[in-house]
Amino acid sequence: MQRFPLVPLLLLLFALLDLRSETVLLLQHFTWSTLSFALFSHPLAVLVLIAMPSLLRRYSRGTTPGAASRSTGP
């Protein structure tokens, strides 16, 4: 049974909530300066949006990174 990837979806929700005012401004009147302001004033939210495909792949597998390389030696 595959688990629901809750952590990436919560991160996505918080990133979109953080960027909502800049998104409204960009949709009303797009300028390059508002786009650069949105990108540089919210770097963590932008990074979460860029990393979202990788986060969804990693959390949907249900395995921890490096779990296959760990050994249970003596």
Secondary structure, 3 states (H helix, E strand, C coil): CCCCCHHHHHHHHHHHHHCHHHHHHHHHCCCHHHHHHHHHHCHHHHHHHHHHHHHHHHHHHCCCCCCCCCCCCC
